[in-house]
């Protein structure tokens, strides 16, 4: 095995014979094993890209006769995480019989519905458009991947000639054509005309390789991609400097992050002109090499070649005409400078649509760019959610690799505009989009909840994520934050949240947390001021230190977080929501509560003042007034519970029941109840409501606002 590993420098040899031997005789299990290994190396394929398949004999469920079945990655899956339920299973003979009813390339989309008549496993995933590409080839195991190194050759002007010379006729060539039934027939024709070849290069698209066993197919794939990558490496810089050489130098890492944090909300505002978008930022070395180069101006407008790249990144990126050290602090000046560029891009996209559309084309989609390039700084991407934005950035990085390779050995060629349109507005792609689940209420929204590593704050953050938002979770307690990060990662995945240490008494920490939100997601739409503490003492025992701490956290903290929120929301220009978690104590007078109760009253009136001031910006400010939320709350640690128990003449352990009994509904209030109240304000039904107070206290008559 070590000898095998040593053969490969540009791809990872991951085959474990002991693991594979456990699957001996299980061709489908070996297909999944091989697929997962291939998908684990992003130099072989990108997220969601490519298809793998195997053919084996199985018993017909009706006759019991042995029949040949093909298992292939189903529509919408990812080979890196593929499981059995992600496969489609079809009768091979029935699939091939469809050639008898095929009416030609003008009608090939109708063949997709006929795949359903070939299904062997009725519980399997829907077959993908690539099904006939595998079905018409006779090999037991087939890999169709999108390796950057192979696509670089496939997208080169002289790609066919280079493939012939590099592989000495062992790899066939099929010119670019949209995936479908006819392309499957062309692959079969290529094989018939070139018996004995070990694979086929698809012009501007990708690579097909195969073998009679899972292992043979795996090694064949690695060998072909290794040879492509080695050939490119030998040629980098021979013909001319990579991308024509560097025109500018990158800013420092700190400068790049600072510029990205300042600019991202402005870009997000422009990109969200039709619907809220989530952002992603990358300053990967490969990105910087491209965007800092002399050839950026020539290559960027060409767009991508591989359909998988194009579908994620759009027809072309928007290159920002900004200097790396440009002063971006004057938001209006920056907006005015960029406004024309966005208008020009949208007009370009509309013209592209009008020029290429056909009678049955779906309606035009969002005309804003997905990929934005800032020379010297990095790449921004904006999409419906974080995963889509991140993957778009990854795909454009793949496209950069392709351009780099193609330019090293020949000249890069992109898909013709009409072919690109035919992919983007393909009726089958549109049908796939229409089948996607309806967006959740907070899809496209970014939330920052202070004190969200526990108690009420964590419950609110969870609720927002479950309703589709992305969240910056934070806390002033590093250990508690670490636990929350682990929990959110396990429950929601890495694309649902980011994290930051945040002490709301520190202006620097507040500024940094908002910068983290801008870099991670592009800005912020919902801010919940939830960080808090309580001190319960008779007035004669209250110290200046107690008083200052309460007002610094509750009042000044809310004020400074709100101020930072307004700055970012004004950059975006899309409005937003501020929710302040106050308390029934803002309205009800009780014993031993002078500092806490008065600070809560200040929070409440500050909320009213902010609501009155920020309405013109479409920023809504509302209040949730909880009472006695004890579960998982740091407020109830230390002396607070003892102080309240003493004030009411009850035991500490009896406080929950005491608080419940004094309410009209006789209910214990939980963090989830407060989270639900917050969602009521931001879920879309109260977009014309601001300056409100919502009591979540089980019913305390003295706390009624009116």
C-alpha positions as CSV (number, residue, x, y, z in Angstrom):
1,X,0.0,0.0,0.0
2,X,2.8,2.4,0.8
3,X,4.3,1.7,-2.7
4,X,0.9,2.7,-4.2
5,X,0.8,5.9,-2.2
6,X,4.3,6.8,-3.3
7,X,3.2,6.7,-6.9
8,X,0.9,9.7,-6.5
9,X,1.9,13.3,-5.7
10,X,-1.0,15.3,-7.0
11,X,-3.9,13.1,-5.7
12,X,-4.5,11.1,-2.5
13,X,-4.3,7.3,-2.6
14,X,-6.7,6.4,0.2
15,X,-7.7,2.8,-0.6
16,X,-7.4,0.6,2.5
17,X,-7.3,-3.1,1.4
18,X,-8.4,-4.3,4.8
19,X,-11.5,-2.1,4.8
20,X,-12.3,-3.0,1.2
21,X,-11.9,-6.8,1.8
22,X,-14.7,-6.5,4.4
23,X,-17.0,-5.6,1.4
24,X,-15.9,-8.4,-0.8
25,X,-18.8,-9.6,-2.9
26,X,-20.8,-6.5,-2.2
27,X,-20.4,-4.4,-5.3
28,X,-22.7,-1.7,-4.1
29,X,-20.8,-1.4,-0.8
30,X,-17.6,-1.1,-2.8
31,X,-19.2,1.5,-5.0
32,X,-20.0,3.6,-1.9
33,X,-16.6,3.0,-0.4
34,X,-14.9,4.1,-3.7
35,X,-17.1,7.1,-4.1
36,X,-16.5,8.4,-0.6
37,X,-12.7,8.1,-1.1
38,X,-12.9,10.0,-4.4
39,X,-15.1,12.7,-2.9
40,X,-12.7,13.1,0.1
41,X,-10.1,14.6,-2.3
42,X,-11.2,17.9,-3.7
43,X,-8.5,17.7,-6.4
44,X,-10.6,14.9,-7.9
45,X,-14.0,16.4,-7.7
46,X,-15.9,19.3,-6.1
47,X,-18.9,19.3,-3.7
48,X,-21.9,17.6,-5.4
49,X,-20.0,17.1,-8.6
50,X,-19.6,14.0,-10.7
51,X,-21.3,10.6,-10.7
52,X,-20.1,7.1,-9.8
53,X,-21.7,3.8,-10.7
54,X,-21.5,0.0,-10.7
55,X,-23.2,-2.8,-12.5
56,X,-23.9,-6.2,-10.9
57,X,-26.3,-9.1,-11.2
58,X,-29.3,-9.2,-8.9
59,X,-32.5,-11.2,-8.7
60,X,-35.6,-9.7,-10.4
61,X,-38.2,-9.2,-7.6
62,X,-41.0,-10.6,-9.8
63,X,-39.4,-13.5,-11.7
64,X,-36.4,-14.3,-9.5
65,X,-34.3,-14.4,-12.6
66,X,-30.8,-12.9,-12.6
67,X,-30.7,-9.5,-14.2
68,X,-28.1,-6.8,-14.6
69,X,-28.7,-3.7,-12.4
70,X,-26.8,-0.4,-12.4
71,X,-26.5,1.5,-9.2
72,X,-25.6,5.2,-9.7
73,X,-25.4,8.3,-7.6
74,X,-28.9,9.8,-7.6
75,X,-29.9,13.3,-8.5
76,X,-28.6,16.0,-6.1
77,X,-26.2,13.8,-4.1
78,X,-22.5,14.2,-3.2
79,X,-20.1,11.3,-3.7
80,X,-18.1,12.3,-0.7
81,X,-21.0,11.6,1.7
82,X,-22.9,9.1,-0.5
83,X,-24.8,6.3,1.2
84,X,-27.0,3.5,-0.1
85,X,-30.1,5.7,0.1
86,X,-28.5,8.2,-2.2
87,X,-28.2,5.7,-5.1
88,X,-30.6,5.1,-8.0
89,X,-30.9,1.5,-9.1
90,X,-32.1,0.7,-12.7
91,X,-32.4,-2.3,-15.0
92,X,-29.5,-2.0,-17.5
93,X,-31.3,-3.7,-20.4
94,X,-34.4,-1.5,-20.0
95,X,-32.3,1.6,-19.9
96,X,-30.6,0.6,-23.1
97,X,-33.9,-0.2,-24.7
98,X,-34.8,3.4,-24.5
99,X,-32.7,4.0,-27.6
100,X,-35.6,2.6,-29.6
101,X,-38.0,5.4,-28.5
102,X,-35.4,8.2,-28.6
103,X,-36.6,10.9,-31.0
104,X,-33.4,12.9,-31.3
105,X,-31.5,15.6,-29.5
106,X,-34.3,18.1,-29.8
107,X,-36.5,15.8,-27.6
108,X,-33.9,14.3,-25.3
109,X,-35.3,16.0,-22.1
110,X,-38.4,13.8,-22.4
111,X,-36.2,10.8,-21.9
112,X,-35.6,11.7,-18.2
113,X,-39.2,10.8,-17.4
114,X,-38.7,7.4,-19.1
115,X,-35.9,6.6,-16.7
116,X,-38.7,5.9,-14.2
117,X,-39.8,2.9,-16.3
118,X,-36.3,1.4,-15.7
119,X,-36.3,1.6,-11.9
120,X,-35.3,-1.6,-10.1
121,X,-35.4,-0.4,-6.5
122,X,-38.6,1.6,-6.0
123,X,-37.2,3.2,-2.9
124,X,-34.1,4.5,-4.6
125,X,-33.2,8.1,-5.3
126,X,-34.4,9.7,-8.5
127,X,-32.0,9.0,-11.4
128,X,-29.8,12.0,-12.5
129,X,-29.4,13.4,-16.0
130,X,-26.1,11.5,-16.2
131,X,-27.7,8.1,-16.0
132,X,-27.4,7.2,-19.7
133,X,-23.8,8.3,-19.8
134,X,-23.0,5.4,-17.4
135,X,-25.7,3.0,-18.7
136,X,-24.5,2.8,-22.3
137,X,-20.9,2.0,-21.3
138,X,-20.3,-1.7,-20.6
139,X,-17.9,-1.4,-17.7
140,X,-18.8,-2.7,-14.2
141,X,-17.5,0.4,-12.4
142,X,-17.4,3.9,-13.8
143,X,-16.2,7.3,-12.4
144,X,-17.3,10.6,-13.9
145,X,-15.5,13.4,-12.1
146,X,-14.6,17.0,-12.5
147,X,-10.9,17.2,-11.5
148,X,-9.4,20.7,-12.0
149,X,-6.4,19.2,-13.7
150,X,-8.5,17.3,-16.3
151,X,-10.9,20.1,-16.9
152,X,-7.9,22.4,-17.6
153,X,-7.0,20.2,-20.5
154,X,-10.7,19.8,-21.5
155,X,-11.1,23.6,-21.5
156,X,-7.9,24.4,-23.4
157,X,-8.2,25.6,-27.0
158,X,-6.0,22.6,-28.1
159,X,-7.5,20.2,-25.5
160,X,-8.3,17.4,-27.9
161,X,-4.8,17.4,-29.4
162,X,-3.2,17.6,-26.0
163,X,-5.2,14.7,-24.7
164,X,-4.3,12.6,-27.7
165,X,-0.6,13.3,-27.3
166,X,-0.4,13.1,-23.5
167,X,-2.2,9.7,-23.3
168,X,-1.1,8.4,-26.6
169,X,-4.6,7.5,-27.7
170,X,-5.6,5.8,-24.4
171,X,-8.1,8.5,-23.5
172,X,-10.9,9.3,-26.0
173,X,-12.4,12.7,-26.6
174,X,-16.0,13.9,-27.0
175,X,-16.7,17.6,-27.8
176,X,-18.7,19.7,-25.5
177,X,-22.4,18.9,-25.3
178,X,-25.0,19.4,-22.6
179,X,-25.4,16.3,-20.4
180,X,-28.2,14.1,-21.5
181,X,-29.3,11.0,-23.5
182,X,-27.5,12.0,-26.6
183,X,-24.2,12.5,-24.8
184,X,-24.5,9.0,-23.5
185,X,-24.8,7.7,-27.0
186,X,-21.7,9.7,-28.0
187,X,-19.7,8.2,-25.2
188,X,-20.7,4.7,-26.5
189,X,-19.8,5.7,-30.0
190,X,-16.4,7.0,-28.8
191,X,-15.7,3.7,-27.1
192,X,-16.8,1.7,-30.2
193,X,-14.5,3.7,-32.4
194,X,-11.6,3.5,-29.9
195,X,-11.7,0.0,-28.3
196,X,-9.3,-0.5,-25.5
197,X,-9.2,3.1,-24.2
198,X,-9.2,3.7,-20.5
199,X,-11.3,6.8,-20.3
200,X,-12.9,9.7,-22.2
201,X,-12.3,13.4,-21.8
202,X,-15.5,15.5,-22.2
203,X,-14.7,18.9,-23.8
204,X,-15.0,21.8,-21.2
205,X,-16.7,19.4,-18.9
206,X,-14.9,16.6,-17.1
207,X,-13.5,13.0,-17.2
208,X,-14.9,9.5,-17.5
209,X,-12.8,6.5,-16.3
210,X,-13.6,2.9,-15.5
211,X,-12.6,-0.5,-14.5
212,X,-13.9,-4.1,-14.1
213,X,-13.7,-3.8,-10.3
214,X,-14.1,-1.0,-7.9
215,X,-10.4,-1.0,-7.2
216,X,-9.4,-1.0,-10.9
217,X,-11.7,2.0,-11.5
218,X,-10.3,3.8,-8.5
219,X,-6.7,3.4,-9.5
220,X,-7.4,4.2,-13.1
221,X,-9.0,7.4,-12.1
222,X,-6.1,8.4,-9.9
223,X,-3.6,7.6,-12.6
224,X,-5.3,9.6,-15.3
225,X,-5.8,12.7,-13.0
226,X,-2.2,12.3,-11.7
227,X,-0.9,12.4,-15.3
228,X,-3.0,15.5,-16.1
229,X,-1.8,17.3,-13.0
230,X,1.9,16.4,-13.5
231,X,1.7,17.7,-17.1
232,X,0.2,21.0,-16.0
233,X,2.9,21.4,-13.2
234,X,5.7,20.8,-15.8
235,X,4.3,23.6,-17.9
236,X,3.4,26.3,-15.3
237,X,5.5,29.4,-16.2
238,X,7.1,27.9,-19.4
239,X,4.9,29.7,-21.9
240,X,4.6,32.9,-19.9
241,X,4.3,33.9,-16.2
242,X,1.3,32.5,-14.5
243,X,-1.7,34.7,-15.3
244,X,0.7,37.1,-17.0
245,X,2.4,37.8,-13.7
246,X,1.3,39.8,-10.7
247,X,0.0,43.3,-11.3
248,X,-0.4,44.2,-7.6
249,X,0.6,42.7,-4.3
250,X,-1.9,41.4,-1.7
251,X,-2.6,43.4,1.4
252,X,-1.5,41.9,4.7
253,X,-3.8,39.3,6.3
254,X,-4.9,41.8,8.9
255,X,-5.6,44.4,6.2
256,X,-7.5,41.9,4.1
257,X,-9.8,41.0,6.9
258,X,-10.3,44.6,7.9
259,X,-11.2,45.7,4.4
260,X,-13.5,42.6,4.0
261,X,-15.3,43.4,7.2
262,X,-15.9,47.0,6.3
263,X,-17.0,46.3,2.7
264,X,-19.0,43.1,3.0
265,X,-22.2,44.7,4.4
266,X,-22.2,47.2,1.5
267,X,-21.8,44.4,-1.1
268,X,-24.5,42.4,0.7
269,X,-26.9,45.3,0.4
270,X,-26.4,45.5,-3.3
271,X,-26.6,41.7,-3.8
272,X,-29.8,41.6,-1.7
273,X,-31.8,44.0,-3.9
274,X,-34.2,41.1,-4.7
275,X,-33.9,38.9,-1.7
276,X,-31.7,38.6,1.4
277,X,-28.4,36.9,0.6
278,X,-25.8,35.3,2.8
279,X,-22.1,36.0,2.1
280,X,-18.8,34.2,2.2
281,X,-15.3,35.6,2.0
282,X,-12.1,33.8,0.8
283,X,-8.6,35.1,0.5
284,X,-7.2,31.7,-0.5
285,X,-3.7,32.0,-2.0
286,X,-5.0,30.6,-5.3
287,X,-7.7,33.3,-5.4
288,X,-5.2,36.1,-4.7
289,X,-2.8,34.9,-7.4
290,X,-5.6,35.3,-9.9
291,X,-7.2,38.5,-8.8
292,X,-3.9,40.3,-8.4
293,X,-2.7,39.3,-11.9
294,X,-2.4,41.1,-15.2
295,X,-4.8,38.5,-16.9
296,X,-7.7,39.1,-14.5
297,X,-9.2,41.7,-16.8
298,X,-9.0,39.3,-19.8
299,X,-10.0,36.1,-18.1
300,X,-12.7,37.1,-15.5
301,X,-15.3,38.1,-18.1
302,X,-15.0,34.8,-19.9
303,X,-16.7,32.9,-17.1
304,X,-16.3,29.2,-16.3
305,X,-16.3,26.2,-18.5
306,X,-17.5,23.2,-16.5
307,X,-21.3,23.1,-16.1
308,X,-21.0,22.4,-12.4
309,X,-18.8,25.5,-11.9
310,X,-21.1,27.7,-14.0
311,X,-24.3,26.7,-12.3
312,X,-22.9,27.8,-8.9
313,X,-21.0,30.9,-10.0
314,X,-23.2,32.5,-12.7
315,X,-22.1,33.8,-16.1
316,X,-19.2,35.8,-14.9
317,X,-17.9,37.6,-11.7
318,X,-18.0,41.3,-10.9
319,X,-14.6,42.7,-10.5
320,X,-14.6,45.6,-8.0
321,X,-12.6,48.7,-9.1
322,X,-11.2,49.4,-5.6
323,X,-7.6,49.7,-4.4
324,X,-6.5,47.3,-1.7
325,X,-5.7,50.2,0.6
326,X,-8.8,52.3,-0.3
327,X,-10.5,54.1,2.6
328,X,-13.9,52.5,2.9
329,X,-15.1,54.2,6.0
330,X,-17.3,56.7,4.2
331,X,-20.2,54.3,3.4
332,X,-22.1,56.7,1.1
333,X,-19.0,57.4,-0.9
334,X,-18.3,53.7,-1.3
335,X,-21.9,53.0,-2.3
336,X,-21.9,55.8,-4.9
337,X,-18.6,54.4,-6.3
338,X,-20.0,50.9,-6.6
339,X,-23.6,51.7,-7.6
340,X,-22.7,52.0,-11.3
341,X,-20.8,48.7,-11.4
342,X,-23.8,46.8,-10.0
343,X,-26.2,48.5,-12.4
344,X,-24.0,47.6,-15.3
345,X,-23.7,44.0,-14.1
346,X,-27.5,43.7,-13.8
347,X,-28.0,45.2,-17.3
348,X,-25.4,42.8,-18.7
349,X,-27.2,39.9,-17.1
350,X,-30.6,41.1,-18.4
351,X,-29.2,41.5,-21.9
352,X,-27.7,38.0,-21.7
353,X,-31.1,36.6,-20.7
354,X,-33.0,38.5,-23.5
355,X,-30.4,37.5,-26.1
356,X,-30.3,33.8,-25.3
357,X,-33.8,33.0,-24.0
358,X,-36.2,30.7,-25.9
359,X,-39.9,30.4,-26.0
360,X,-40.1,28.0,-23.1
361,X,-37.3,29.5,-21.0
362,X,-38.1,30.0,-17.3
363,X,-38.5,33.6,-16.1
364,X,-35.3,35.6,-15.5
365,X,-33.7,35.0,-12.1
366,X,-31.9,37.3,-9.7
367,X,-29.6,39.6,-11.9
368,X,-27.1,40.3,-9.1
369,X,-23.6,38.7,-9.2
370,X,-22.7,35.7,-7.1
371,X,-18.9,36.1,-7.2
372,X,-17.3,39.5,-6.5
373,X,-13.5,39.9,-6.8
374,X,-11.6,42.6,-4.9
375,X,-8.0,42.7,-6.2
376,X,-5.5,42.5,-3.4
377,X,-8.1,41.5,-0.8
378,X,-10.1,38.4,-1.8
379,X,-13.3,36.9,-3.2
380,X,-16.8,37.5,-1.9
381,X,-19.7,35.3,-2.8
382,X,-23.4,35.8,-2.0
383,X,-26.2,33.2,-2.2
384,X,-29.4,32.0,-0.6
385,X,-27.6,30.4,2.4
386,X,-24.1,30.0,3.8
387,X,-23.5,26.6,2.3
388,X,-24.4,27.7,-1.2
389,X,-22.3,30.9,-0.9
390,X,-19.3,28.9,0.5
391,X,-19.6,26.2,-2.2
392,X,-19.9,28.9,-4.9
393,X,-16.6,30.3,-3.7
394,X,-15.0,26.9,-3.8
395,X,-16.3,26.3,-7.3
396,X,-14.9,29.6,-8.5
397,X,-11.6,28.6,-7.0
398,X,-11.8,25.4,-9.0
399,X,-12.5,27.5,-12.1
400,X,-9.4,29.6,-11.3
401,X,-7.4,26.3,-11.2
402,X,-8.8,25.4,-14.6
403,X,-8.0,28.7,-16.1
404,X,-4.4,28.6,-14.7
405,X,-3.8,25.1,-16.2
406,X,-5.4,25.8,-19.6
407,X,-3.4,29.0,-19.9
408,X,-0.2,27.2,-19.1
409,X,-0.6,24.7,-21.9
410,X,-2.7,26.5,-24.4
411,X,-5.4,29.1,-24.1
412,X,-8.5,28.9,-21.9
413,X,-11.9,28.7,-23.5
414,X,-15.2,29.2,-21.7
415,X,-18.6,27.9,-22.6
416,X,-20.2,29.9,-25.4
417,X,-22.9,32.2,-23.9
418,X,-25.8,30.4,-25.5
419,X,-24.5,27.0,-24.2
420,X,-24.1,28.6,-20.7
421,X,-27.7,29.9,-20.9
422,X,-29.0,26.5,-22.0
423,X,-27.5,25.0,-18.8
424,X,-28.5,27.8,-16.4
425,X,-32.1,28.0,-17.7
426,X,-32.5,24.3,-18.6
427,X,-36.1,23.2,-17.9
428,X,-34.8,20.2,-16.0
429,X,-32.7,22.4,-13.7
430,X,-35.8,24.6,-13.3
431,X,-37.9,21.6,-12.3
432,X,-35.2,20.7,-9.8
433,X,-35.3,24.2,-8.3
434,X,-39.1,24.0,-8.1
435,X,-38.9,20.8,-6.2
436,X,-36.8,22.3,-3.5
437,X,-38.4,22.9,-0.1
438,X,-40.0,26.2,0.5
439,X,-37.5,28.6,2.3
440,X,-37.9,28.8,6.0
441,X,-39.1,32.1,7.6
442,X,-35.6,33.3,8.4
443,X,-33.8,32.0,5.4
444,X,-31.2,34.6,4.2
445,X,-31.2,36.3,7.6
446,X,-28.2,36.8,9.8
447,X,-28.6,37.1,13.6
448,X,-26.3,38.1,16.4
449,X,-27.6,37.3,19.9
450,X,-25.5,38.5,22.7
451,X,-24.8,36.1,25.5
452,X,-25.9,33.2,23.3
453,X,-23.7,30.4,24.8
454,X,-26.4,29.6,27.4
455,X,-29.8,30.2,28.9
456,X,-32.2,32.5,27.0
457,X,-29.6,33.6,24.5
458,X,-28.8,30.1,23.4
459,X,-32.4,29.2,23.1
460,X,-33.0,32.2,20.9
461,X,-30.0,31.3,18.7
462,X,-31.2,27.8,18.3
463,X,-34.7,28.9,17.4
464,X,-33.3,31.3,14.7
465,X,-31.1,28.6,13.2
466,X,-34.0,26.1,13.1
467,X,-36.0,28.7,11.3
468,X,-33.3,29.2,8.6
469,X,-31.1,32.0,9.9
470,X,-27.4,31.9,10.4
471,X,-26.2,33.1,13.8
472,X,-23.1,34.5,15.4
473,X,-23.1,32.9,18.8
474,X,-21.0,34.6,21.5
475,X,-20.3,34.9,25.2
476,X,-17.8,36.5,27.6
477,X,-17.1,33.1,29.0
478,X,-14.7,31.2,26.7
479,X,-15.3,27.8,28.2
480,X,-19.1,28.2,28.0
481,X,-18.7,29.4,24.4
482,X,-16.6,26.4,23.5
483,X,-19.3,24.1,24.7
484,X,-21.9,26.0,22.7
485,X,-19.8,25.8,19.6
486,X,-19.5,22.0,20.0
487,X,-23.3,21.7,20.5
488,X,-24.2,23.9,17.5
489,X,-21.7,22.1,15.3
490,X,-23.1,18.7,16.2
491,X,-26.7,19.7,15.8
492,X,-26.6,22.2,12.9
493,X,-23.3,21.9,11.0
494,X,-20.6,24.4,10.3
495,X,-22.5,26.6,7.9
496,X,-25.3,27.5,10.4
497,X,-23.2,29.6,12.8
498,X,-20.0,31.4,13.6
499,X,-18.7,32.4,17.0
500,X,-16.9,35.2,18.8
501,X,-15.9,36.1,22.3
502,X,-17.9,39.1,23.3
503,X,-18.0,41.2,26.5
504,X,-20.6,43.9,25.9
505,X,-18.8,46.2,28.3
506,X,-15.9,46.4,25.8
507,X,-16.4,48.6,22.7
508,X,-13.4,46.9,21.0
509,X,-15.0,43.4,21.6
510,X,-18.4,44.7,20.2
511,X,-16.7,46.0,17.1
512,X,-14.8,42.8,16.6
513,X,-17.9,40.6,17.0
514,X,-19.7,42.6,14.3
515,X,-16.6,42.4,12.0
516,X,-16.7,38.6,12.5
517,X,-20.3,38.5,11.5
518,X,-19.5,40.6,8.4
519,X,-16.6,38.3,7.3
520,X,-18.5,35.1,8.1
521,X,-21.9,36.0,6.6
522,X,-21.8,39.5,5.1
523,X,-23.5,41.6,7.8
524,X,-26.4,41.3,10.2
525,X,-30.2,41.5,10.1
526,X,-31.3,40.6,13.6
527,X,-29.6,41.7,16.8
528,X,-30.9,40.5,20.2
529,X,-29.5,42.2,23.2
530,X,-29.7,39.4,25.7
531,X,-26.4,39.5,27.7
532,X,-27.2,40.2,31.3
533,X,-26.7,39.6,35.0
534,X,-28.6,40.3,38.2
535,X,-27.7,41.6,41.6
536,X,-30.4,41.5,44.3
537,X,-29.5,43.4,47.5
538,X,-31.2,45.8,50.0
539,X,-30.3,49.4,49.0
540,X,-28.0,49.9,52.0
541,X,-25.9,46.9,50.8
542,X,-25.7,48.0,47.2
543,X,-22.3,49.2,46.3
544,X,-21.1,51.6,43.5
545,X,-19.4,48.6,41.9
546,X,-22.7,46.7,41.8
547,X,-24.5,49.7,40.3
548,X,-21.8,50.3,37.7
549,X,-21.7,46.7,36.6
550,X,-25.4,46.5,36.2
551,X,-25.6,49.7,34.1
552,X,-22.4,48.8,32.1
553,X,-23.8,45.4,31.0
554,X,-27.5,46.1,30.8
555,X,-27.8,49.7,29.7
556,X,-24.5,50.8,28.2
557,X,-24.0,47.3,26.7
558,X,-27.4,47.5,25.0
559,X,-26.6,51.1,23.9
560,X,-23.2,50.2,22.3
561,X,-24.4,47.0,20.7
562,X,-27.3,48.9,19.2
563,X,-25.1,51.7,17.9
564,X,-22.9,49.1,16.1
565,X,-26.0,47.4,14.8
566,X,-27.3,50.6,13.3
567,X,-23.9,51.3,11.5
568,X,-23.9,47.9,9.9
569,X,-27.6,47.9,9.0
570,X,-27.3,51.3,7.3
571,X,-24.4,50.0,5.3
572,X,-26.7,47.2,4.0
573,X,-29.7,49.5,3.5
574,X,-32.1,46.6,4.0
575,X,-33.5,47.5,7.4
576,X,-33.6,44.9,10.2
577,X,-34.7,44.0,13.7
578,X,-33.4,44.8,17.2
579,X,-34.9,42.9,20.0
580,X,-34.1,43.8,23.6
581,X,-34.5,41.2,26.3
582,X,-35.6,43.4,29.2
583,X,-37.7,42.2,32.2
584,X,-41.0,42.5,34.0
585,X,-38.9,44.3,36.6
586,X,-38.7,47.3,34.2
587,X,-42.4,47.9,35.1
588,X,-42.9,46.3,38.5
589,X,-41.4,47.6,41.7
590,X,-40.1,45.0,44.1
591,X,-37.9,44.9,47.2
592,X,-34.1,44.6,47.2
593,X,-34.0,45.4,43.5
594,X,-33.0,49.1,43.1
595,X,-30.0,48.6,40.8
596,X,-31.4,45.8,38.6
597,X,-34.9,47.1,38.3
598,X,-33.8,50.7,37.5
599,X,-31.4,49.4,34.8
600,X,-34.1,47.3,33.3
601,X,-36.4,50.4,33.2
602,X,-33.6,52.3,31.4
603,X,-33.3,49.4,28.9
604,X,-37.0,49.6,28.2
605,X,-37.1,53.3,27.6
606,X,-33.9,53.2,25.6
607,X,-35.7,50.7,23.4
608,X,-38.6,53.2,22.8
609,X,-36.2,56.0,22.0
610,X,-34.3,53.8,19.5
611,X,-37.6,52.7,17.9
612,X,-38.6,56.3,17.4
613,X,-35.3,57.3,15.9
614,X,-34.6,54.3,13.6
615,X,-38.0,53.8,11.9
616,X,-36.8,55.9,8.9
617,X,-34.1,53.2,8.3
618,X,-36.7,50.4,8.5
619,X,-35.0,49.2,11.6
620,X,-37.6,47.9,14.0
621,X,-36.9,47.9,17.8
622,X,-39.0,45.8,20.0
623,X,-38.9,44.4,23.6
624,X,-39.5,41.0,25.2
625,X,-40.1,41.1,28.9
626,X,-39.5,37.8,30.6
627,X,-39.8,36.9,34.2
628,X,-38.2,34.2,36.3
629,X,-36.5,32.3,33.6
630,X,-34.4,30.0,35.7
631,X,-33.4,27.1,33.4
632,X,-29.7,27.3,32.3
633,X,-29.4,30.9,33.3
634,X,-26.3,32.4,34.8
635,X,-28.5,35.1,36.4
636,X,-29.5,32.4,38.9
637,X,-26.0,31.5,39.9
638,X,-24.3,32.9,43.0
639,X,-26.2,35.3,45.3
640,X,-29.1,36.4,43.1
641,X,-31.3,33.4,43.9
642,X,-30.6,33.7,47.6
643,X,-31.4,37.4,47.4
644,X,-34.7,36.9,45.7
645,X,-35.6,34.0,48.1
646,X,-34.8,36.2,51.0
647,X,-36.8,39.1,49.6
648,X,-39.9,36.9,49.2
649,X,-39.4,34.8,52.4
650,X,-39.2,31.5,50.6
651,X,-36.5,28.8,50.2
652,X,-34.2,29.0,47.1
653,X,-35.4,25.6,45.8
654,X,-39.0,26.8,46.0
655,X,-38.4,29.9,43.8
656,X,-39.6,28.3,40.5
657,X,-42.9,27.2,42.0
658,X,-43.2,30.6,43.8
659,X,-42.8,32.6,40.6
660,X,-45.3,30.3,38.8
661,X,-48.0,30.6,41.5
662,X,-48.0,34.3,41.4
663,X,-48.8,34.4,37.7
664,X,-52.2,34.5,36.2
665,X,-51.5,31.4,34.1
666,X,-49.6,29.5,36.9
667,X,-46.8,28.6,34.4
668,X,-43.0,28.2,34.7
669,X,-41.3,30.3,32.0
670,X,-38.6,28.5,30.0
671,X,-35.8,29.9,27.7
672,X,-37.7,28.4,24.7
673,X,-40.7,30.6,25.6
674,X,-38.6,33.7,25.2
675,X,-37.1,32.3,21.9
676,X,-40.6,31.9,20.5
677,X,-41.5,35.4,21.4
678,X,-38.4,36.7,19.6
679,X,-39.3,34.7,16.5
680,X,-42.8,36.3,16.6
681,X,-41.2,39.7,16.0
682,X,-38.8,38.6,13.2
683,X,-40.7,35.8,11.5
684,X,-42.3,38.0,8.9
685,X,-45.7,38.7,10.3
686,X,-44.8,41.8,12.3
687,X,-42.7,43.7,9.7
688,X,-44.8,46.8,10.3
689,X,-44.5,46.8,14.0
690,X,-42.0,48.6,16.2
691,X,-41.7,50.0,19.7
692,X,-43.7,47.1,21.2
693,X,-43.4,45.2,24.5
694,X,-44.3,41.5,24.6
695,X,-44.6,40.1,28.1
696,X,-43.6,36.5,28.5
697,X,-44.1,36.1,32.3
698,X,-47.1,33.8,32.7
699,X,-49.3,36.9,33.4
700,X,-48.2,39.4,35.9
701,X,-50.9,42.1,36.1
702,X,-48.6,44.7,37.6
703,X,-46.4,44.4,34.5
704,X,-49.2,45.1,32.0
705,X,-48.0,47.9,29.8
706,X,-51.4,49.4,29.4
